[in-house]
Amino acid sequence: MAHDDRPRAILRTYPNWFYLPAAIVFGVFFIVPTAMAFYFSLTRWTLFSATFIGLDNYVTFLGDPMLMSGLRNTIIYAVMTSGLKVIIALPLAMLLTSNIRVKGLLRSIVFFPVLVSTVAVGITFSMLMQPSVGLINTVLGAIGLPQPDWLGNPGLALYSVALVDVWKGLGIATVIFMAGILSIPQEYFEAARLEGGAWVKFRYVVIPLARNATFTVILLSFIGGLRTFDLIWTMTRGGPGFASDVLTSVIYKEYQAGFYGLSTAGNVVLFILVTVIVYPLMRFFNRMELDT
């Protein structure tokens, strides 16, 4: 009997070996670096030495007056960018999945910013948003509207960068929504067309049946907003003053100052923050999906 059971046991365990390459890659490129980051966050380290100092880096980082400002700006930035991408991309996806003649051209135009380097986008919009010679203010002045200092005004800088982020990431959000809309059976759209047209289709077909696409866009955009750095640093470097500093720019400034252990502790704090916020959000969305 034992001899007969052996081939079956081998067959049951054989497929598990196919997980091994992925497990090795995951361990080498995620688990090991994460463990090293946790260790070095407890040290005062340079390229050649490391001195264990316990939780001192965390105490110093969490006591940094820039931290609360950076944390507040990070949450505002993440909520604003993820919310605007959903609000703009969903109706845009409806337009681009309709029967308009130029939808191929419009799809290319909407997706184009995704293909451009974030640093290039930041430099370009920094020039466009110049208060005196920038194209945006030149156009606003020509039609008699106010010409704000988009990146030099502490009350506007963070929101200006967030709007550029929305423009940059709108293509990905639109593609996700388009995939969600195109997966809806046509029978629902035909019934909505008979009942009341575009609004009925949007309200009673697209919004409920493209819910998974909405959850995906919110999660991806929110995670990206919490981890944002390149656009902020390219356009404002956290300024003016600390008005547009986010957690990542605070961490980078610590690194620039030579406080490597402190900046590593900041990265661990950011990792924990993203996990604490995103994991319950994912659970909530999954529960809503199962309920429907």
VOBA-1610 file (N, C-alpha, C; in pm, whole numbers, padded with zeros to 5 digits, always signed):
BEGIN
Met+00084-00121+00000Met+00000+00000+00000Met+00087+00125+00000Ala+00194+00122+00086Ala+00284+00238+00092Ala+00351+00260-00041His+00389+00144-00108His+00454+00155-00238His+00360+00216-00341Asp+00234+00185-00332Asp+00136+00240-00427Asp+00111+00389-00403Asp+00122+00431-00277Asp+00094+00571-00245Asp+00209+00664-00283Arg+00331+00609-00300Arg+00446+00695-00326Arg+00433+00774-00456Pro+00398+00713-00569Pro+00384+00793-00692Pro+00281+00904-00678Arg+00172+00877-00604Arg+00071+00981-00586Arg+00127+01096-00504Ala+00205+01066-00402Ala+00266+01172-00321Ala+00362+01256-00404Ile+00438+01187-00491Ile+00531+01259-00578Ile+00455+01351-00673Leu+00345+01301-00727Leu+00264+01382-00818Leu+00204+01503-00747Arg+00169+01486-00619Arg+00111+01598-00546Arg+00215+01705-00517Thr+00339+01666-00487Thr+00443+01764-00451Thr+00516+01819-00574Tyr+00510+01747-00686Tyr+00586+01789-00805Tyr+00551+01931-00851Pro+00422+01970-00863Pro+00394+02107-00909Pro+00447+02216-00817Asn+00464+02183-00687Asn+00512+02284-00594Asn+00654+02330-00626Trp+00732+02246-00694Trp+00869+02285-00729Trp+00870+02402-00828Phe+00761+02420-00901Phe+00757+02531-00995Phe+00749+02667-00925Tyr+00714+02664-00795Tyr+00715+02790-00719Tyr+00856+02832-00681Leu+00951+02739-00685Leu+01085+02766-00633Leu+01155+02883-00703Pro+01158+02892-00838Pro+01226+03007-00900Pro+01167+03140-00857Ala+01033+03149-00852Ala+00970+03274-00810Ala+01003+03304-00664Ala+01005+03198-00580Ala+01038+03218-00439Ala+01180+03269-00421Ile+01273+03217-00502Ile+01412+03262-00493Ile+01424+03408-00534Val+01360+03443-00646Val+01363+03583-00692Val+01301+03676-00589Phe+01187+03635-00532Phe+01119+03716-00431Phe+01207+03731-00307Gly+01272+03622-00267Gly+01357+03629-00149Gly+01478+03718-00170Val+01544+03705-00287Val+01667+03780-00314Val+01638+03929-00331Phe+01530+03961-00403Phe+01506+04101-00439Phe+01405+04172-00349Phe+01340+04101-00254Phe+01247+04169-00165Phe+01275+04137-00019Ile+01273+04008+00017Ile+01286+03972+00159Ile+01423+04012+00214Val+01530+03976+00140Val+01665+04009+00189Val+01687+04160+00198Pro+01657+04239+00093Pro+01675+04384+00107Pro+01588+04445+00217Thr+01466+04393+00235Thr+01380+04445+00341Thr+01439+04417+00478Ala+01489+04296+00497Ala+01551+04262+00626Ala+01675+04348+00650Met+01755+04369+00546Met+01874+04454+00560Met+01836+04597+00593Ala+01727+04648+00531Ala+01683+04784+00561Ala+01641+04796+00706Phe+01568+04696+00757Phe+01528+04700+00897Phe+01651+04699+00988Tyr+01751+04621+00953Tyr+01872+04616+01036Tyr+01947+04749+01032Phe+01972+04800+00912Phe+02051+04923+00901Phe+01976+05044+00955Ser+01843+05034+00966Ser+01769+05144+01028Ser+01798+05154+01177Leu+01855+05048+01233Leu+01890+05046+01375Leu+02037+05078+01398Thr+02104+05129+01294Thr+02247+05156+01304Thr+02278+05297+01257Arg+02397+05343+01290Arg+02454+05462+01230Arg+02561+05412+01134Trp+02531+05416+01004Trp+02617+05346+00909Trp+02671+05438+00801Thr+02785+05396+00750Thr+02844+05456+00630Thr+02871+05342+00534Leu+02939+05372+00426Leu+02968+05269+00327Leu+03060+05161+00384Phe+03139+05197+00484Phe+03242+05104+00533Phe+03219+05054+00674Ser+03123+05110+00747Ser+03104+05068+00886Ser+02960+05090+00928Ala+02921+05020+01036Ala+02787+05036+01091Ala+02795+05015+01242Thr+02735+05109+01316Thr+02732+05101+01462Thr+02587+05088+01508Phe+02559+04984+01583Phe+02423+04960+01629Phe+02384+05063+01734Ile+02269+05131+01714Ile+02225+05234+01808Ile+02079+05213+01850Gly+02021+05098+01817Gly+01884+05070+01859Gly+01782+05155+01785Leu+01687+05208+01860Leu+01576+05283+01802Leu+01602+05434+01793Asp+01727+05475+01811Asp+01756+05619+01811Asp+01718+05686+01680Asn+01741+05617+01569Asn+01706+05676+01440Asn+01556+05702+01429Tyr+01477+05608+01478Tyr+01332+05625+01473Tyr+01286+05739+01563Val+01345+05750+01681Val+01310+05859+01772Val+01343+05994+01708Thr+01461+06002+01646Thr+01501+06127+01582Thr+01412+06159+01463Phe+01384+06057+01381Phe+01303+06082+01261Phe+01161+06121+01299Leu+01101+06048+01392Leu+00964+06079+01431Leu+00954+06211+01507Gly+01066+06260+01560Gly+01067+06389+01625Gly+01102+06504+01534Asp+01131+06474+01408Asp+01165+06578+01311Asp+01043+06665+01284Pro+01054+06798+01301Pro+00936+06884+01277Pro+00888+06880+01132Met+00975+06842+01039Met+00933+06832+00899Met+00847+06710+00874Leu+00852+06612+00966Leu+00782+06486+00942Leu+00632+06506+00934Met+00573+06576+01030Met+00428+06592+01030Met+00381+06670+00909Ser+00459+06771+00870Ser+00425+06845+00748Ser+00434+06755+00626Gly+00541+06675+00618Gly+00556+06582+00505Gly+00448+06476+00505Leu+00410+06426+00623Leu+00305+06326+00631Leu+00171+06383+00586Arg+00139+06503+00632Arg+00013+06567+00590Arg+00011+06589+00438Asn+00122+06639+00385Asn+00129+06663+00241Asn+00119+06533+00162Thr+00178+06426+00214Thr+00173+06297+00146Thr+00029+06247+00136Ile-00046+06255+00246Ile-00185+06209+00245Ile-00269+06296+00151Ile-00251+06428+00157Ile-00326+06518+00068Ile-00295+06485-00077Tyr-00169+06466-00107Tyr-00125+06438-00244Tyr-00185+06306-00294Ala-00179+06202-00210Ala-00229+06071-00251Ala-00380+06073-00273Val-00453+06137-00181Val-00599+06143-00194Val-00639+06225-00316Met-00573+06337-00337Met-00608+06425-00449Met-00580+06358-00583Thr-00463+06299-00599Thr-00428+06240-00728Thr-00513+06117-00758Ser-00536+06030-00658Ser-00617+05911-00684Ser-00762+05949-00711Gly-00816+06046-00637Gly-00954+06087-00658Gly-00975+06149-00795Leu-00886+06240-00835Leu-00902+06307-00964Leu-00885+06210-01081Lys-00796+06113-01065Lys-00779+06016-01174Lys-00907+05935-01195Val-00974+05898-01088Val-01100+05824-01102Val-01206+05914-01164Ile-01219+06036-01114Ile-01324+06127-01160Ile-01307+06161-01309Ile-01183+06178-01353Ile-01159+06217-01492Ile-01152+06095-01584Ala-01085+05990-01539Ala-01058+05876-01629Ala-01183+05795-01660Leu-01277+05783-01567Leu-01396+05700-01593Leu-01482+05757-01707Pro-01523+05884-01702Pro-01598+05935-01818Pro-01515+05939-01946Leu-01384+05963-01931Leu-01298+05963-02048Leu-01293+05824-02112Ala-01288+05721-02029Ala-01289+05584-02081Ala-01419+05552-02151Met-01530+05604-02098Met-01659+05585-02166Met-01657+05648-02305Leu-01599+05768-02313Leu-01589+05835-02443Leu-01503+05755-02539Leu-01392+05702-02490Leu-01297+05633-02577Leu-01340+05490-02611Thr-01444+05441-02548Thr-01500+05311-02586Thr-01631+05326-02663Ser-01669+05450-02692Ser-01790+05474-02770Ser-01759+05463-02919Asn-01853+05503-03002Asn-01839+05488-03147Asn-01795+05615-03217Ile-01728+05707-03146Ile-01681+05829-03210Ile-01571+05795-03311Arg-01559+05877-03414Arg-01469+05845-03524Arg-01321+05859-03487Val-01289+05954-03403Val-01148+05985-03376Val-01099+05919-03246Lys-01165+05812-03202Lys-01126+05754-03073Lys-00984+05697-03076Gly-00938+05650-03192Gly-00801+05600-03200Gly-00700+05710-03174Leu-00722+05827-03234Leu-00634+05942-03212Leu-00642+05988-03067Leu-00763+05995-03013Leu-00780+06039-02874Leu-00714+05943-02777Arg-00721+05814-02804Arg-00655+05716-02717Arg-00504+05739-02715Ser-00447+05767-02830Ser-00303+05795-02839Ser-00267+05920-02760Ile-00349+06024-02774Ile-00321+06149-02704Ile-00329+06130-02553Val-00431+06058-02506Val-00448+06037-02362Val-00335+05953-02305Phe-00289+05854-02380Phe-00186+05764-02327Phe-00045+05821-02344Phe-00028+05921-02428Phe+00107+05973-02456Phe+00184+06014-02330Pro+00125+06087-02233Pro+00203+06127-02115Pro+00264+06011-02038Val+00202+05894-02044Val+00255+05778-01973Val+00392+05739-02029Leu+00413+05762-02157Leu+00536+05722-02223Leu+00651+05818-02198Val+00621+05936-02148Val+00723+06039-02127Val+00786+06022-01989Ser+00916+06041-01980Ser+00986+06032-01852Ser+00927+06131-01752Thr+00913+06085-01627Thr+00858+06172-01522Thr+00946+06293-01499Val+01077+06274-01505Val+01169+06387-01488Val+01150+06488-01601Ala+01136+06438-01724Ala+01113+06528-01837Ala+00983+06605-01820Val+00879+06537-01773Val+00750+06603-01748Val+00767+06711-01641Gly+00840+06680-01534Gly+00860+06777-01428Gly+00934+06901-01477Ile+01040+06881-01554Ile+01117+06995-01605Ile+01032+07079-01700Thr+00957+07011-01787Thr+00872+07083-01883Thr+00767+07168-01813Phe+00697+07111-01716Phe+00593+07187-01647Phe+00652+07293-01555Ser+00773+07273-01506Ser+00837+07379-01428Ser+00857+07503-01514Met+00890+07482-01642Met+00905+07595-01734Met+00769+07653-01771Leu+00669+07566-01795Leu+00536+07614-01833Leu+00470+07693-01721Met+00506+07661-01595Met+00442+07725-01480Met+00523+07841-01425Gln+00625+07885-01495Gln+00698+08003-01452Gln+00603+08122-01441Pro+00612+08201-01333Pro+00511+08305-01310Pro+00513+08419-01412Ser+00631+08451-01467Ser+00639+08567-01556Ser+00648+08529-01703Val+00722+08423-01736Val+00744+08389-01877Val+00685+08254-01915Gly+00622+08185-01822Gly+00565+08054-01852Gly+00445+08064-01944Leu+00426+07962-02027Leu+00318+07963-02124Leu+00181+07969-02057Ile+00164+07899-01945Ile+00033+07894-01879Ile-00010+08033-01833Asn+00081+08106-01766Asn+00046+08240-01720Asn+00036+08339-01834Thr+00112+08317-01940Thr+00101+08404-02057Thr-00038+08395-02117Val-00090+08271-02127Val-00225+08252-02181Val-00329+08310-02086Leu-00312+08287-01955Leu-00408+08340-01857Leu-00410+08493-01860Gly-00292+08555-01872Gly-00286+08700-01880Gly-00350+08754-02006Ala-00336+08680-02117Ala-00392+08726-02243Ala-00544+08730-02241Ile-00606+08646-02156Ile-00752+08645-02150Ile-00804+08711-02023Gly-00714+08782-01954Gly-00755+08863-01841Gly-00774+08790-01711Leu-00717+08672-01696Leu-00731+08595-01572Leu-00607+08614-01484Pro-00618+08585-01353Pro-00501+08599-01264Pro-00388+08507-01306Gln-00265+08549-01273Gln-00145+08473-01308Gln-00073+08432-01181Pro-00114+08324-01118Pro-00053+08285-00990Pro+00088+08231-01007Asp+00162+08233-00898Asp+00294+08171-00894Asp+00274+08025-00854Trp+00257+07939-00953Trp+00213+07802-00931Trp+00306+07725-00838Leu+00436+07742-00855Leu+00532+07662-00778Leu+00602+07743-00669Gly+00584+07874-00670Gly+00648+07959-00569Gly+00556+07999-00457Asn+00427+07976-00473Asn+00330+08008-00369Asn+00314+07888-00277Pro+00342+07903-00146Pro+00332+07788-00055Pro+00193+07723-00053Gly+00090+07801-00081Gly-00045+07745-00080Gly-00084+07674-00208Leu-00003+07689-00313Leu-00037+07630-00443Leu+00060+07522-00490Ala+00182+07522-00438Ala+00288+07438-00495Ala+00251+07290-00495Leu+00205+07238-00382Leu+00173+07095-00372Leu+00061+07058-00468Tyr-00042+07142-00476Tyr-00157+07113-00562Tyr-00119+07124-00710Ser-00027+07214-00742Ser+00018+07227-00881Ser+00090+07100-00926Val+00177+07049-00839Val+00248+06925-00874Val+00150+06809-00883Ala+00051+06806-00794Ala-00049+06699-00796Ala-00126+06699-00928Leu-00160+06816-00979Leu-00232+06824-01107Leu-00146+06771-01221Val-00016+06799-01217Val+00074+06745-01319Val+00080+06593-01307Asp+00082+06542-01184Asp+00081+06398-01162Asp-00045+06334-01221Val-00159+06400-01202Val-00285+06349-01259Val-00274+06343-01411Trp-00223+06449-01473Trp-00207+06452-01619Trp-00114+06338-01664Lys-00006+06316-01589Lys+00092+06214-01625Lys+00035+06073-01614Gly-00046+06047-01511Gly-00094+05911-01487Gly-00233+05883-01538Leu-00295+05982-01604Leu-00432+05964-01649Leu-00446+05853-01752Gly-00343+05834-01835Gly-00350+05734-01941Gly-00366+05593-01886Ile-00288+05558-01782Ile-00297+05425-01722Ile-00434+05403-01662Ala-00485+05503-01588Ala-00617+05491-01526Ala-00725+05474-01633Thr-00713+05547-01743Thr-00812+05537-01850Thr-00809+05399-01916Val-00691+05345-01938Val-00679+05212-01998Val-00743+05106-01908Ile-00721+05116-01776Ile-00782+05021-01683Ile-00934+05030-01688Phe-00986+05153-01690Phe-01131+05170-01700Phe-01184+05120-01834Met-01110+05143-01941Met-01153+05094-02072Met-01163+04941-02072Ala-01064+04876-02010Ala-01069+04730-02001Ala-01191+04685-01922Gly-01221+04757-01812Gly-01339+04721-01733Gly-01469+04741-01809Ile-01478+04849-01885Ile-01600+04877-01961Ile-01617+04776-02075Leu-01509+04745-02144Leu-01517+04653-02257Leu-01549+04510-02212Ser-01526+04479-02084Ser-01559+04345-02034Ser-01706+04330-01997Ile-01781+04440-01996Ile-01924+04435-01962Ile-02001+04384-02084Pro-02088+04284-02067Pro-02167+04233-02180Pro-02250+04344-02246Gln-02259+04339-02378Gln-02329+04442-02453Gln-02479+04446-02423Glu-02534+04336-02374Glu-02677+04334-02345Glu-02716+04441-02243Tyr-02627+04468-02148Tyr-02656+04569-02047Tyr-02662+04708-02110Phe-02571+04735-02202Phe-02570+04865-02268Phe-02693+04883-02357Glu-02733+04776-02422Glu-02852+04785-02507Glu-02977+04813-02423Ala-02988+04748-02307Ala-03101+04773-02219Ala-03099+04916-02166Ala-02979+04966-02132Ala-02967+05103-02082Ala-03003+05204-02190Arg-02968+05174-02314Arg-02999+05263-02426Arg-03151+05276-02443Leu-03221+05167-02422Leu-03367+05172-02434Leu-03431+05245-02317Glu-03367+05238-02200Glu-03424+05297-02079Glu-03403+05448-02070Gly-03289+05497-02120Gly-03270+05641-02099Gly-03142+05699-02154Gly-03061+05624-02223Gly-02945+05682-02288Gly-02819+05681-02206Ala-02734+05783-02228Ala-02597+05785-02176Ala-02592+05788-02023Trp-02677+05871-01960Trp-02673+05880-01814Trp-02712+05749-01749Val-02814+05684-01800Val-02856+05554-01744Val-02744+05452-01762Lys-02680+05455-01877Lys-02569+05362-01901Lys-02455+05386-01802Phe-02425+05514-01779Phe-02316+05547-01688Phe-02351+05513-01543Arg-02472+05552-01501Arg-02510+05539-01360Arg-02541+05395-01320Tyr-02610+05322-01407Tyr-02662+05191-01366Tyr-02589+05073-01430Val-02499+05100-01524Val-02424+04991-01587Val-02275+05004-01561Val-02218+05117-01603Val-02072+05131-01595Val-02024+05140-01451Ile-02084+05226-01370Ile-02035+05245-01233Ile-02040+05114-01152Pro-02152+05041-01149Pro-02151+04917-01069Pro-02071+04803-01131Leu-02076+04787-01264Leu-02011+04672-01326Leu-01862+04694-01353Ala-01817+04819-01350Ala-01673+04847-01363Ala-01611+04877-01227Arg-01675+04825-01122Arg-01628+04854-00986Arg-01487+04800-00962Asn-01456+04684-01015Asn-01322+04628-00995Asn-01215+04718-01057Ala-01245+04774-01173Ala-01151+04867-01237Ala-01134+04991-01150Thr-01243+05039-01090Thr-01235+05155-01002Thr-01147+05125-00881Phe-01165+05009-00820Phe-01082+04970-00706Phe-00935+04964-00747Thr-00907+04909-00865Thr-00768+04898-00911Thr-00705+05035-00929Val-00777+05126-00992Val-00724+05261-01014Val-00700+05332-00882Ile-00794+05320-00788Ile-00777+05386-00658Ile-00654+05333-00587Leu-00640+05200-00583Leu-00526+05141-00512Leu-00393+05179-00575Leu-00382+05163-00706Leu-00256+05194-00773Leu-00221+05341-00760Ser-00320+05428-00777Ser-00295+05572-00769Ser-00261+05613-00627Phe-00329+05553-00529Phe-00305+05588-00390Phe-00165+05544-00346Ile-00128+05422-00385Ile+00008+05375-00352Ile+00112+05463-00419Gly+00090+05497-00546Gly+00183+05585-00616Gly+00192+05722-00550Gly+00077+05774-00503Gly+00078+05903-00435Gly+00154+05899-00304Leu+00140+05792-00228Leu+00212+05780-00102Leu+00363+05769-00123Arg+00403+05712-00236Arg+00546+05689-00262Arg+00606+05794-00356Thr+00533+05897-00391Thr+00579+05992-00491Thr+00708+06060-00448Phe+00795+06083-00543Phe+00919+06155-00516Phe+00968+06233-00638Asp+00983+06165-00752Asp+01053+06224-00865Asp+00989+06353-00915Leu+00856+06357-00924Leu+00790+06476-00974Leu+00802+06591-00874Ile+00783+06561-00745Ile+00799+06663-00641Ile+00940+06720-00643Trp+01038+06632-00648Trp+01177+06678-00640Trp+01217+06756-00765Thr+01170+06714-00880Thr+01206+06782-01005Thr+01144+06922-01011Met+01020+06935-00963Met+00948+07061-00980Met+00969+07160-00866Thr+00977+07113-00742Thr+00983+07207-00628Thr+01093+07177-00527Arg+01149+07056-00530Arg+01245+07012-00428Arg+01188+07028-00287Gly+01056+07014-00276Gly+00992+07025-00146Gly+00956+07166-00107Gly+00992+07264-00188Gly+00967+07404-00155Gly+00835+07454-00210Pro+00814+07585-00194Pro+00901+07681-00121Pro+00901+07653+00029Gly+01018+07663+00089Gly+01032+07620+00227Gly+01010+07471+00238Phe+00911+07431+00317Phe+00873+07290+00328Phe+00729+07268+00280Ala+00678+07362+00200Ala+00536+07362+00165Ala+00493+07240+00085Ser+00581+07186+00001Ser+00545+07070-00079Ser+00628+06947-00045Asp+00692+06950+00071Asp+00767+06832+00114Asp+00672+06715+00140Val+00707+06598+00090Val+00637+06475+00122Val+00736+06384+00194Leu+00689+06270+00242Leu+00777+06183+00321Leu+00903+06144+00246Thr+00888+06113+00117Thr+01005+06070+00040Thr+01108+06182+00025Ser+01061+06305+00008Ser+01158+06415-00006Ser+01225+06446+00129Val+01151+06430+00239Val+01212+06445+00372Val+01322+06341+00391Ile+01291+06218+00353Ile+01389+06109+00365Ile+01512+06138+00280Tyr+01490+06186+00158Tyr+01602+06213+00067Tyr+01690+06326+00120Lys+01629+06425+00182Lys+01708+06535+00239Lys+01795+06486+00354Glu+01743+06392+00433Glu+01825+06331+00539Glu+01942+06255+00477Tyr+01917+06186+00368Tyr+02024+06112+00301Tyr+02129+06208+00246Gln+02084+06318+00184Gln+02178+06417+00131Gln+02266+06475+00240Ala+02210+06489+00360Ala+02286+06545+00471Ala+02383+06445+00532Gly+02382+06321+00484Gly+02475+06220+00532Gly+02423+06135+00646Phe+02294+06152+00681Phe+02235+06071+00788Phe+02174+05946+00727Tyr+02259+05850+00690Tyr+02213+05733+00615Tyr+02124+05642+00700Gly+02162+05621+00825Gly+02078+05539+00912Gly+01942+05604+00936Leu+01942+05735+00951Leu+01817+05809+00973Leu+01727+05799+00850Ser+01787+05813+00732Ser+01706+05803+00610Ser+01654+05661+00589Thr+01733+05560+00630Thr+01686+05422+00621Thr+01569+05399+00715Ala+01575+05455+00835Ala+01462+05446+00928Ala+01339+05514+00868Gly+01359+05625+00798Gly+01247+05692+00733Gly+01184+05604+00627Asn+01266+05531+00551Asn+01213+05440+00451Asn+01132+05327+00516Val+01177+05278+00628Val+01102+05174+00699Val+00968+05229+00747Val+00970+05352+00800Val+00845+05416+00843Val+00750+05430+00724Leu+00804+05470+00608Leu+00720+05483+00488Leu+00663+05348+00447Phe+00744+05244+00452Phe+00698+05109+00419Phe+00584+05066+00512Ile+00600+05091+00641Ile+00496+05054+00737Ile+00370+05137+00712Leu+00388+05266+00683Leu+00273+05353+00659Leu+00193+05306+00539Val+00262+05275+00428Val+00193+05228+00308Val+00119+05098+00337Thr+00183+05007+00410Thr+00121+04879+00443Thr-00002+04899+00531Val+00011+04984+00633Val-00100+05006+00727Val-00220+05069+00658Ile-00196+05156+00560Ile-00306+05222+00491Ile-00364+05136+00380Val-00277+05074+00301Val-00322+05006+00180Val-00382+04869+00210Tyr-00326+04796+00306Tyr-00377+04661+00332Tyr-00524+04661+00376Pro-00563+04744+00474Pro-00708+04749+00507Pro-00792+04796+00390Leu-00738+04887+00308Leu-00812+04934+00191Leu-00837+04819+00094Met-00735+04736+00073Met-00751+04619-00014Met-00853+04521+00043Arg-00848+04498+00174Arg-00945+04408+00237Arg-01087+04461+00221Phe-01102+04591+00236Phe-01234+04654+00223Phe-01287+04638+00081Phe-01202+04664-00018Phe-01245+04650-00157Phe-01277+04505-00191Asn-01197+04411-00141Asn-01223+04270-00166Asn-01355+04227-00103Arg-01385+04278+00016Arg-01512+04244+00080Arg-01630+04300+00001Met-01615+04421-00050Met-01721+04480-00131Met-01742+04400-00260Glu-01631+04352-00317Glu-01640+04272-00439Glu-01713+04142-00414Leu-01683+04078-00300Leu-01750+03951-00268Leu-01898+03973-00238Asp-01931+04087-00177Asp-02071+04116-00144Asp-02157+04136-00269Thr-02091+04181-00377Thr-02168+04201-00501Thr-02175+04074-00582
//
